[in-house]
Each structure stands twice: as structure tokens, then as C-alpha cells.
Amino acid sequence: MLNFDELCVERPIGSDGNNGIINLLNKEFSELEYKIIELPFNCSKWETENSFIEQNNKKIEIFPSPFSKELKGIFPIKYVSTLSNLKSIKDFNGVLVFKDELTKAALMPNNFPFYFPDEDKLIYEIISGINPKGIITISGQDPVSGLNPFPIFEDVNFQVPSAYAANLDNISENDKISIEINSKTNKVTSKQIIYKKDGSLKDVVLIAAHMDSKYFTEGAIDNASGIYTLIEIAKLLKLGNSEYSVEIVPFNGEDSPEVSGQLAYLDYFKENNLNIKLVINIDGVGHIGSENHFSFYNFNENVKSEIITKNNLTEGEQWYSGDHSIFAFQEIPCIAIVASSMFSDLMKNTIHTKKDKKELVDIKLLEGLSKTIIKMLDKILEKTQ
């Protein structure tokens, strides 16, 4: 049987690691006699090499933004620290250097299908009007992950080459710089997998955890732990003569700006006219020394209180940076499960980095969580009809 260590590999969508996990999961769920539905999709695979800028024999390493276009040459630079500064630039045939106000948080990918704030849209529009040769961003600690520095741009369709750095050691605007952003993307194919047990109705209970990772991390907590929990749930699940169908979905794309697997599933959801009664999303669980926090969306307060009390759950604050939000915004009842430490030290220091290793995960917490979900599932379905 599949063990946790096998899941802890770098696995962005379209990568060899990602394809390997799909094969492992298909084998596991086939042995458990689940129906396997495969939804193919096209996606982008990113490749990068060492990159740098150089001025007056001073060479500084920079990091290509994920999925950036390539850029090589000698260019003038211009520092830009505020939105008003950016708006004042008309045309600039060089490289813009964003800092301060413009690098407090990452931008959403341009026209992101689930959430694209007006302030991000405005920045993209201004950049398009300026049409720079490239952008370098000076950033520090990411407010939502362990990356330091972190990329401001992560966008397959963004046409301006970009990179990021912690600082540029006062590289001067007065002299041109040599810049190499060694980065490219290739179009590949992958799959969104659905593991299904059919009930007598089309009504569906969706149990999900994203299977992909960012680049350069084995993503043990984010989210090999969630995938392992899905497998444990699948082993324990006994539907009998249930009228509900259960779909166990390892979403393939949560850590990608293309969210390809999620979009493929939504097309399948619409084409089959499914009625999803409940979504359970597992993302970032099992951290050693933590407990599981359950947040509820679109639940009657009395029903929620009863579920919490009868199953001895700890309620956590609502959060929307996960796959459950796709369904919560459609007013479908959702439960999101995350480690109690996820939004404190764990998130700030570990997530999306090389530090997110298997040693941080307590397998007993994952096995206990799977039993808790099975225990409460029948009661939840009874209360949400």
C-alpha cells in the first residue's frame, strides 16, 4: 500500500513528480474499487536556471518569477515605489524595479477566474501601457507563505519578463545593467482525476485535497498530508445503500496560476448537472503538535453547533484561499479543515519552501482525522438535506 513518503515529492502540474503521483493514486483507488474518471487538460511546465543582473562588475543573483518569459540584454533601469509613481511613467524602453508599496503582496494572475481584485487589474493595465522590457521586484517576507524574498508575479500569460530579489545593493539608475532572466515554459498535458462511488441519486458529496505543489518543495504539509488523508478516508468509507454519490477529488492545480484541474472539474460539474450537497476540503493538516481546525460555510448555525459538539471538533476561522471557496461562493455547504498552526508560524516560515518536509507531519493526526470525517459524515448529510 502507498505510504506517506511516496507523496512527498516536488509535484507542480505537468511535472514528472505530478504524473507519478497520479499513477500512484490511480493504482491505490483501483485496488479500493473506486470508479476512476480522468479529465485531461493542457497546462504549462516551467523551467528555470540561475539568473542575475550585473552593473560595474557587481553581479547579483535574482530569481525568475514562476512562468516568466526569458530576458537577456543590457538595459536602463527605473525604480518605482508607489502606484502614483507607476502611473506617471508613459513609455520606458528598459527594466522597471518595483519596491516598497508595490511589493507588499503578490498580484493575482491577470484575469484569474475565481478572484481578480480591481487594484491588481489596474496595475496590469498601467504596465501594459508602459510596455517595459522587464520588471524586477524587491520583496521581503511573503505575508502568506514562507518565501523570503517572494515573487510579485506568478502568471503564465504575463508577457513582461520578471524576476525578484531581496535587494539590489543600490544598483544605480544612472548606468545600464546587464540582465539575464533564464526562464521558459512548455505546454504539456495532465489530468484531473475523480475517484467515485456511485449512489442511487446524482447528489454528490465531494471530499477534496489538492495534490499539486509549488516548485522547489516536497510540500509535505501543503498538501501531501491532505492526499494521504483522502486515501485513508477512501479505505474507511462504507456507503452501503447510500443515495449519495461520493467523489474523492485530488484537485490538480491549486498551487498553479492556471488552476487547470479545478477548471476541468467545474466543466465536468456543469456538463453532468451535478447537485453537490456538501464539500469537505482538506488542506495543510497533520502538523506535529497542532490540532485540526474545522471552518464552516453556508451552514445553519444550529446544525453547525450540533456537528461540532457531537464530533468534539475545534472550530477555526473561515478562510478562502483554498479549493472550498469555489463552492462556498455558490452557496454550497462546505467544511474546510486545516492545522491550527497553518496561519501562524507554520504558514510564515514553512509553506511553499524547502522546509516543508515529511518530518513535520504526524501520521497519527492524519489517521485520526480520517476517522473523524467518516464518523461525522452520515450526520452531516442528514442535517444538510
C-alpha positions in Angstrom: 0.0 0.0 0.0 1.1 3.6 -0.7 3.0 5.2 2.2 3.3 8.9 3.1 6.9 9.3 2.0 6.0 8.5 -1.6 3.7 11.5 -1.8 6.4 14.0 -0.6 7.9 14.9 -3.9 8.0 18.1 -5.9 4.8 17.9 -8.0 3.7 21.0 -9.8 1.1 20.3 -12.5 2.6 18.8 -15.7 5.8 17.8 -13.9 7.2 14.2 -13.7 6.6 14.2 -10.0 2.9 15.2 -10.5 2.4 12.5 -13.1 4.0 10.0 -10.8 1.5 10.8 -8.0 -1.4 10.5 -10.4 -0.2 7.0 -11.3 0.2 6.0 -7.6 -3.3 7.3 -6.7 -4.9 5.5 -9.7 -3.3 2.3 -8.6 -4.4 2.8 -5.0 -8.0 3.7 -5.8 -8.3 1.0 -8.4 -7.5 -1.6 -5.7 -10.1 0.0 -3.5 -12.6 -0.5 -6.3 -13.4 3.2 -7.0 -14.6 4.3 -10.4 -11.9 6.4 -12.0 -12.8 9.4 -14.1 -10.0 11.2 -15.9 -10.4 14.8 -17.2 -7.4 15.7 -19.5 -6.2 19.3 -19.7 -3.4 21.4 -21.1 -1.1 23.2 -18.7 2.3 24.9 -18.5 5.5 23.4 -17.2 8.1 25.8 -16.0 11.9 25.5 -16.4 14.4 28.0 -14.9 18.2 28.4 -14.5 20.4 30.7 -12.5 19.7 34.4 -13.3 21.4 37.6 -12.4 21.9 41.3 -13.0 25.3 43.0 -13.4 26.5 46.6 -13.3 30.1 47.9 -12.9 31.3 44.4 -12.3 28.8 43.9 -9.4 26.9 40.7 -10.0 23.7 40.0 -8.1 21.6 36.8 -8.2 17.9 37.3 -9.0 15.1 34.8 -9.1 12.9 34.4 -12.1 9.2 34.8 -11.4 7.4 31.5 -11.9 6.5 31.1 -15.6 8.3 34.3 -16.6 9.4 35.0 -20.1 13.1 35.0 -20.8 15.1 38.3 -20.9 18.8 38.8 -21.8 20.5 42.1 -22.6 21.7 45.5 -21.4 19.0 48.0 -20.2 18.4 51.2 -18.4 16.5 50.8 -15.1 14.0 52.9 -13.2 13.0 52.5 -9.6 9.3 52.7 -8.8 8.0 52.6 -5.3 4.3 53.8 -5.4 1.3 53.4 -7.6 1.3 57.1 -8.3 5.0 56.8 -9.5 4.0 54.0 -11.8 1.1 56.0 -13.2 3.4 58.8 -14.1 5.6 56.7 -16.4 4.5 57.0 -20.0 6.9 54.9 -22.1 10.1 53.2 -20.8 12.3 51.1 -23.0 14.1 49.5 -20.1 13.5 47.5 -16.8 11.3 48.8 -14.0 12.4 48.0 -10.5 9.4 47.7 -8.1 9.9 48.3 -4.4 8.2 49.4 -1.2 4.4 49.9 -1.7 4.4 47.9 -4.9 5.9 44.8 -3.4 3.9 44.3 -0.2 1.9 41.4 -1.6 1.8 39.2 -4.7 -0.6 40.1 -7.5 -3.2 37.7 -8.6 -2.6 36.3 -12.1 -4.1 38.5 -14.7 -7.8 37.7 -15.2 -7.7 34.9 -12.6 -11.0 33.1 -12.9 -12.0 32.9 -9.3 -10.8 36.2 -7.8 -9.2 39.2 -9.5 -9.3 42.5 -7.5 -9.7 45.8 -9.1 -6.4 47.1 -7.7 -4.4 44.3 -9.3 -6.3 44.8 -12.6 -5.2 48.5 -12.5 -1.6 47.6 -12.1 -1.6 45.2 -15.0 -3.3 47.9 -17.2 -0.7 50.5 -16.3 2.2 48.1 -17.0 0.6 47.3 -20.4 0.5 51.0 -21.2 4.2 51.5 -20.3 5.3 48.3 -22.1 8.7 47.9 -20.2 11.3 45.4 -21.3 11.1 43.7 -17.9 10.3 44.1 -14.2 12.4 43.3 -11.2 10.7 43.4 -7.8 12.4 43.9 -4.5 10.5 42.0 -1.8 10.9 40.6 1.7 8.9 38.1 3.7 5.7 36.9 1.9 2.7 37.6 4.2 1.1 34.3 3.2 3.9 31.8 2.9 7.5 31.1 4.0 9.2 32.6 0.9 11.7 35.4 1.6 12.0 37.1 -0.9 8.9 36.2 -2.8 7.6 36.7 -6.4 5.1 39.5 -7.0 4.2 38.0 -10.4 3.2 34.4 -11.0 1.4 34.4 -14.2 1.6 32.2 -17.3 0.1 34.8 -19.5 2.0 37.8 -18.3 4.1 38.9 -21.3 6.6 41.1 -19.5 9.7 39.1 -18.2 10.0 39.5 -14.5 12.2 38.4 -11.6 12.6 39.2 -7.9 15.3 39.8 -5.3 15.7 40.7 -1.6 17.7 43.8 -2.6 19.8 45.2 -5.4 22.5 46.8 -3.3 21.8 50.2 -4.7 22.3 49.4 -8.3 22.2 52.8 -9.9 19.7 54.2 -12.4 22.5 56.2 -14.0 24.1 53.3 -15.7 22.6 50.5 -17.7 22.6 47.0 -16.3 23.2 43.6 -17.8 20.3 41.2 -17.0 19.6 37.6 -17.6 16.3 36.1 -16.7 16.6 32.4 -17.6 13.1 31.1 -17.6 10.7 29.4 -20.1 7.5 27.4 -20.2 6.4 24.5 -22.2 2.9 23.3 -22.9 2.2 19.8 -21.6 -0.8 17.7 -20.8 -2.1 16.4 -17.5 -5.2 15.2 -15.8 -7.8 15.9 -13.2 -8.8 12.7 -11.5 -12.1 11.9 -9.8 -12.5 8.7 -7.7 -16.2 7.9 -7.4 -18.6 5.6 -5.5 -22.0 5.9 -7.2 -25.2 6.3 -5.1 -28.7 6.0 -6.3 -29.0 9.7 -7.0 -26.9 12.3 -8.7 -26.5 14.1 -5.4 -22.8 14.3 -4.6 -20.6 14.6 -1.5 -17.3 16.0 -2.6 -14.2 15.2 -0.5 -11.1 17.1 -1.8 -7.5 17.9 -1.1 -5.2 19.5 -3.7 -2.4 17.1 -4.9 0.0 19.6 -6.6 2.8 21.6 -5.0 4.8 24.7 -5.8 8.1 24.3 -7.5 11.2 23.5 -5.3 9.3 22.0 -2.4 8.1 18.5 -1.5 5.0 20.0 0.1 4.6 17.6 2.9 2.0 19.7 4.8 0.9 21.5 1.7 -0.6 19.2 0.7 0.8 15.6 0.8 -0.9 15.4 4.2 -4.3 16.1 2.6 -3.8 13.5 -0.1 -2.8 10.9 2.4 -6.0 11.7 4.4 -8.1 11.2 1.3 -6.6 7.7 0.8 -7.4 6.9 4.5 -10.9 8.1 4.1 -11.3 6.0 0.9 -10.3 2.9 2.8 -12.8 3.5 5.6 -15.7 4.7 3.6 -18.6 2.2 3.5 -21.5 3.6 1.5 -23.8 0.6 1.7 -27.1 1.6 0.0 -26.5 5.3 0.3 -28.4 7.5 -2.1 -25.5 9.9 -2.3 -22.5 9.5 -4.6 -19.2 10.3 -3.1 -16.4 11.9 -5.2 -12.9 11.9 -3.8 -11.0 14.6 -5.8 -7.3 15.3 -5.5 -7.5 18.7 -7.2 -4.6 19.2 -9.6 -3.8 22.9 -9.8 -4.4 24.8 -6.5 -0.8 25.9 -6.4 -0.8 26.9 -10.1 -1.9 30.2 -11.6 -3.7 28.2 -14.3 -5.9 26.2 -11.8 -6.3 23.7 -14.6 -7.7 20.8 -12.7 -10.2 23.0 -10.9 -11.5 24.4 -14.1 -11.7 20.9 -15.7 -13.7 19.7 -12.7 -16.1 22.7 -12.9 -16.7 21.9 -16.6 -17.5 18.3 -15.6 -19.7 19.5 -12.8 -21.8 21.7 -15.2 -21.9 19.1 -18.0 -23.2 16.4 -15.7 -25.6 18.7 -13.9 -24.4 17.5 -10.5 -26.0 18.6 -7.3 -23.3 18.8 -4.7 -24.7 18.5 -1.2 -21.5 19.0 0.7 -17.8 19.8 0.1 -15.1 18.8 2.6 -11.7 20.3 1.7 -8.5 19.1 3.5 -5.5 21.4 3.1 -2.5 21.7 5.3 -3.2 19.2 8.1 -1.2 17.0 10.4 1.5 19.4 11.6 3.3 18.0 14.6 1.9 19.5 17.8 -1.1 21.0 16.2 -4.8 20.2 16.2 -7.3 20.2 13.3 -9.5 23.3 12.9 -12.8 23.0 11.1 -14.4 26.0 9.4 -18.0 26.0 8.2 -19.6 27.8 5.2 -23.3 28.0 4.3 -24.4 26.0 7.4 -27.3 26.7 9.6 -25.8 27.8 13.0 -27.8 25.2 15.0 -26.7 22.4 12.6 -23.1 23.6 12.8 -23.1 23.7 16.6 -24.6 20.2 16.8 -21.9 18.8 14.4 -19.1 20.4 16.4 -20.5 19.2 19.7 -21.2 15.6 18.7 -17.9 15.1 17.0 -15.8 17.1 19.5 -14.4 19.4 16.8 -12.5 22.6 17.2 -13.9 25.4 15.1 -11.5 27.6 13.2 -11.9 30.9 11.5 -13.2 30.9 7.9 -10.5 31.3 5.2 -10.9 31.4 1.4 -7.5 30.7 -0.1 -8.4 27.1 -0.8 -10.5 25.0 -3.2 -13.6 25.0 -1.0 -14.1 28.7 -1.8 -15.0 27.8 -5.4 -18.1 26.0 -4.0 -18.7 28.2 -0.9 -19.3 31.2 -3.2 -22.0 29.1 -5.0 -23.7 28.7 -1.6 -22.9 25.0 -1.3 -22.3 23.8 2.3 -18.6 23.4 2.8 -16.2 22.4 5.6 -12.5 23.3 5.4 -10.0 21.5 7.6 -6.6 22.9 8.3 -3.9 22.6 11.0 -4.3 25.1 13.9 -0.8 26.4 13.2 -1.3 27.0 9.5 -2.0 30.7 9.7 0.7 31.4 12.3 4.3 30.2 12.5 3.8 27.3 10.1 2.5 29.5 7.2 5.0 32.2 7.7 8.1 30.0 7.9 7.4 26.8 6.0 4.7 26.8 3.4 5.9 26.9 -0.3 9.6 26.4 0.8 12.1 23.6 1.0 11.4 23.5 4.7 8.0 21.8 4.1 9.3 18.2 4.7 7.8 14.9 5.8 9.4 15.2 9.3 6.9 18.0 10.1 3.9 15.7 9.7 2.3 13.4 12.4 0.8 10.5 10.5 -1.4 9.6 13.6 -3.1 13.0 13.3 -4.0 12.2 9.7 -5.3 8.8 10.5 -7.4 10.3 13.4 -8.7 13.0 11.1 -9.9 10.4 8.5 -11.8 8.5 11.2 -13.4 11.8 12.4 -14.6 12.7 8.9 -16.1 9.2 8.4 -17.8 9.4 11.8 -19.4 12.7 11.2 -20.3 12.3 7.5 -23.6 10.5 7.9 -24.8 13.0 10.5 -23.8 16.0 8.4 -25.6 14.6 5.3 -28.7 14.0 7.4 -28.6 17.7 8.6 -27.9 19.2 5.2 -30.8 17.6 3.2 
